[in-house]
Amino acid sequence: MSIRIGEDEIEERFIRASGPGGQNVNKVATAVQLRFDVRTSPSLPEDVRERLIRLAGKRVTGEGVLVIEAGRFRTRERNRRDARERLAHLVEKAEEPVRRRVKTLPGAGAKERRLEEKRRQSRAKKERKPVFPQD
């Protein structure tokens, strides 16, 4: 299953980027702030929506808007592409259902190693105790 997000669901704002930029660094807004409303998006099934909110963590606002800031590159177009790729990657990860861990028991070798370590520790502690002379 592949989810397609419409252009009308993504809002982009261009902001000034920190970092390298040469003469344009204080004049041109090359970084992009991509905003995607996860909670009200018609493109996302409910289970994917919940996983996406959990995966995005602090990048989702209280209103359920995912904010991605991209300013790694010096051009608007590269930053715009970077932000969209990061959104696509997050959505792809959220599409994958969570696999539940199957509980297993420790094997015989692991049990034996644990018990041997306990015996070794016990001997070491016994050797530290003072020896009392017998009458």
C-alpha positions as CSV (number, residue, x, y, z in Angstrom):
1,M,0.0,0.0,0.0
2,S,1.3,3.4,-0.9
3,I,0.0,6.6,0.6
4,R,-0.2,9.7,-1.6
5,I,-0.4,13.1,0.1
6,G,-1.9,15.9,-1.9
7,E,-0.1,19.2,-2.6
8,D,-3.0,21.0,-0.9
9,E,-2.3,19.2,2.4
10,I,1.3,20.5,2.6
11,E,2.1,24.0,3.6
12,E,5.6,25.4,3.0
13,R,7.2,28.6,4.4
14,F,10.6,29.8,3.6
15,I,12.7,31.0,6.5
16,R,16.3,32.2,7.0
17,A,18.7,29.3,7.5
18,S,21.4,29.1,10.0
19,G,24.8,28.0,8.8
20,P,26.8,28.6,5.6
21,G,25.4,30.8,2.9
22,G,28.0,33.3,1.9
23,Q,26.8,36.8,1.0
24,N,23.1,35.7,0.9
25,V,23.0,34.3,4.4
26,N,21.2,37.3,6.0
27,K,19.2,38.3,2.9
28,V,17.6,35.2,1.4
29,A,15.2,32.8,3.1
30,T,16.4,29.4,1.7
31,A,15.4,27.1,4.6
32,V,12.0,25.6,4.3
33,Q,9.5,24.9,7.1
34,L,7.1,22.2,5.9
35,R,3.8,21.8,7.8
36,F,1.5,18.8,7.4
37,D,-1.7,18.4,9.4
38,V,-1.6,14.8,10.5
39,R,-4.8,14.7,12.5
40,T,-7.1,16.0,9.7
41,S,-5.4,14.5,6.7
42,P,-7.8,12.5,4.5
43,S,-4.8,10.7,2.9
44,L,-3.9,8.7,6.1
45,P,-5.7,5.7,7.5
46,E,-6.2,5.9,11.3
47,D,-3.6,3.3,12.2
48,V,-0.9,5.1,10.1
49,R,-1.9,8.4,11.6
50,E,-1.4,7.2,15.1
51,R,2.0,5.6,14.3
52,L,3.1,8.8,12.4
53,I,2.3,11.0,15.4
54,R,4.2,8.6,17.7
55,L,7.2,8.4,15.3
56,A,7.4,12.1,14.8
57,G,7.5,12.8,18.5
58,K,8.4,16.5,19.3
59,R,8.0,17.5,15.7
60,V,4.2,17.3,16.0
61,T,2.5,20.2,17.7
62,G,-0.4,20.0,20.2
63,E,-2.9,20.5,17.3
64,G,-1.4,17.5,15.4
65,V,0.6,19.5,12.8
66,L,3.9,17.9,11.8
67,V,6.6,20.5,11.3
68,I,9.8,19.6,9.4
69,E,12.5,22.2,9.0
70,A,15.1,21.7,6.3
71,G,18.0,24.1,6.0
72,R,21.0,21.8,5.2
73,F,21.4,23.1,1.7
74,R,22.0,26.5,0.2
75,T,19.2,26.5,-2.3
76,R,15.4,26.6,-1.7
77,E,14.8,23.8,-4.1
78,R,17.2,21.4,-2.5
79,N,15.8,22.2,1.0
80,R,12.3,21.8,-0.3
81,R,13.1,18.4,-1.8
82,D,14.9,17.4,1.5
83,A,11.8,18.3,3.6
84,R,9.5,16.4,1.3
85,E,11.8,13.4,1.3
86,R,11.9,13.4,5.1
87,L,8.1,13.6,5.2
88,A,7.8,10.7,2.8
89,H,10.3,8.6,4.8
90,L,8.3,9.2,8.0
91,V,5.1,8.2,6.3
92,E,6.7,5.1,4.9
93,K,7.9,4.1,8.3
94,A,4.5,4.7,9.8
95,E,2.9,2.5,7.1
96,E,4.7,-0.5,8.3
97,P,2.7,-2.3,11.0
98,V,4.4,-2.7,14.4
99,R,5.6,-6.2,14.8
100,R,5.0,-7.6,18.3
101,R,7.9,-9.2,20.1
102,V,7.5,-12.9,20.7
103,K,8.5,-13.7,24.2
104,T,11.1,-16.4,24.5
105,L,12.6,-18.3,27.5
106,P,16.3,-18.3,28.2
107,G,18.1,-21.5,26.9
108,A,19.8,-24.1,29.0
109,G,23.3,-22.7,28.3
110,A,22.2,-19.2,29.4
111,K,20.8,-20.6,32.6
112,E,24.0,-22.6,33.3
113,R,26.2,-19.5,32.7
114,R,24.0,-17.4,35.0
115,L,24.2,-20.0,37.8
116,E,28.0,-20.4,37.3
117,E,28.5,-16.7,37.6
118,K,26.4,-16.7,40.8
119,R,28.6,-19.5,42.2
120,R,31.8,-17.6,41.2
121,Q,30.5,-14.4,42.9
122,S,29.6,-16.4,46.0
123,R,33.1,-17.9,46.3
124,A,34.7,-14.5,45.9
125,K,32.6,-13.0,48.7
126,K,33.2,-16.0,51.0
127,E,37.0,-15.6,50.6
128,R,36.7,-11.9,51.7
129,K,35.3,-12.9,55.1
130,P,37.7,-13.1,58.1
131,V,38.7,-16.6,59.3
132,F,38.1,-17.2,63.0
133,P,40.5,-19.5,64.9
134,Q,38.8,-22.5,66.4
135,D,39.3,-23.3,70.0
